[in-house]
Amino acid sequence: MTDITIDNLTISRPGGGRVLNDTTLELRAHEVVLLVGPSGGGKSTIVKLLGGLLEVGEDGWTVTGQLRHGDRTIDLSHERSDIGGIVFQDHALFDDLSAIENLRIAADHATSTHPSLMRDAAALLADVGPDKRIAACSGGQRQRLAIARTVLADRPVLLFDEPNSGLDVVSARRLGELIRGLCQVMGKPALIVAHHVKDLLPIADRVLLLDTRGRRLIEVPPDADLVEAELVRTSVDDGRGTAPAPANPWPESIGRRSGLHWFLRYLAEYFWVLCASPLMLIYMGMGALIMGFVSMWFGFNYNSFGGFLKSVLHDETLVGVGLVQATVAVPLISSILFVARNNAIIAADIGNRVLSSQFKAMENLQIPARGYIFTAIVINMVVGSGLLLAVSLAVASWGSMETWHLLFPQQHRELWQDHFFRKLLVNGLTPSPKMGWVLLKVALSGLVASGIAIVIGMRPKDSVIAINTAIAQSIIAGVTVTLMVHAIVSVLTLTF
Ligand SMILES: Nc1ncnc2c1ncn2[C@@H]1O[C@H](COP(=O)(O)OP(=O)(O)OP(=O)(O)O)[C@@H](O)[C@H]1O
């Protein structure tokens, strides 16, 4: 039950520009303080600073100031503050844990939790079943769970970042009373960032205004009209004094673009993610290289004839290894690597869009999600599987040629070329019809696997766990179907 004071507080943004300059912030035990100010002024930054979440240091924010709490002093220029428990605006509940587990995990990781805090937290949750899933809680229940979780963390100050945004007047007042009651029972201060102050003013002891002109915190009387007048004044000044407002670049840059523009935009985005990112190319290249080495090394070192095969059957072995490598082994490994990686990405991407209501927003905005996103994914999976097959075949062939050269260092590489490609290229140049079947296998795998990933990704999602499950299902189903497609088409190749 002690006061908190920060003296000489200066906060600078990454890349320069000050949010606060040599100001003082004081929070007394039991009191509720509203922090108001223009948008972008730095209110959330102060909350993050007190909660120890501001990225201070190289290329980040710079902070100076001395925080005093009881007999502790924290030098903010090189120590993080650990005094603030934050109730996040979007609640940030752990949706893979039940309601009670969300509270337990906070209590179990608090340095100490006084038994009275359990009572205070439980009092907020009379209407929430302890085993309820977070997805099944109403907005108000989630908010109270988030507050109860922070109460159990037992930090010296409660921090709320716009807790009343989106609440009706009655709910906002009820929330205010709840915070007021908690501060009194717990003997701790609360700092509330708020844009809509009217509903919270009745419970506020003090109002601090972030003055973006003077870069300091000034106390204003807790009167709605006075606070609003100050807010308008600081918003109008906004640190720019009488300088003319810069031209707004938005109207011109929005312009009008065709559906084709957006389709190509998504096509390019997914091409990069699914087919062309450097890590993807390295991963596929490594798989092909290993396959090229393995098939050539073991093809020649299969020693049942005591080395006889190596010399006498050299030419035919080379033809056989070339055929199996290029029509069966490399296409299979290339398809499996491609589908496993990309089905995980597609299920995660679509699952996140489902969870964050992006598809609903697209529907509401009459943006054709299927036309843009699903088509772009499927096209890239079909075309990309062919392109990456070509890359894999080239890398595997090079790998097997170099492996052969290690085994037969006296021979010219032209010899390898003549035999290795004998059944793959007609007249040494044109791909044989067999390669058409190979292309069919990989393209069909890409098509079916992407369809499966999209369907699994689109299923309703109410938590991050649901997305993780979808990713695993999508990989398993995609790889299984790839194996089946390759087996069926390979058998058909022999039949026709
Ligand atoms: N990661 C970042 N890198 C650089 N600047 C940042 C970063 N995060 C925030 N800022 C800048 O710091 C300033 C303060 O941001 P902050 O979110 O604290 O404002 P705020 O007062 O909470 O705004 P609002 O009321 O709109 O939520 C803004 O100018 C913002 O653009």
The ligand as a Gaussian input file, in Angstrom:
#p B3LYP/6-31G(d) Opt

LIG

0 1
 N        7.137000       0.177000     -32.396000
 C        7.124000       1.490000     -32.618000
 N        8.116000       2.062000     -33.333000
 C        8.130000       3.400000     -33.560000
 N        7.177000       4.254000     -33.097000
 C        6.175000       3.725000     -32.392000
 C        6.088000       2.326000     -32.119000
 N        4.955000       2.105000     -31.390000
 C        4.368000       3.308000     -31.233000
 N        5.090000       4.270000     -31.829000
 C        4.800000       5.701000     -31.869000
 O        4.836000       6.185000     -30.538000
 C        3.814000       7.142000     -30.349000
 C        2.985000       6.789000     -29.138000
 O        2.222000       5.635000     -29.422000
 P        1.142000       5.115000     -28.375000
 O        0.593000       3.835000     -28.898000
 O        1.739000       5.087000     -27.021000
 O        0.043000       6.280000     -28.443000
 P       -1.370000       6.367000     -27.735000
 O       -1.431000       7.678000     -27.068000
 O       -1.619000       5.177000     -26.887000
 O       -2.313000       6.352000     -29.028000
 P       -3.849000       5.886000     -29.176000
 O       -4.643000       6.727000     -28.260000
 O       -4.118000       6.176000     -30.618000
 O       -3.893000       4.419000     -28.854000
 C        3.034000       7.223000     -31.665000
 O        3.504000       8.344000     -32.367000
 C        3.382000       5.957000     -32.403000
 O        3.369000       6.149000     -33.800000

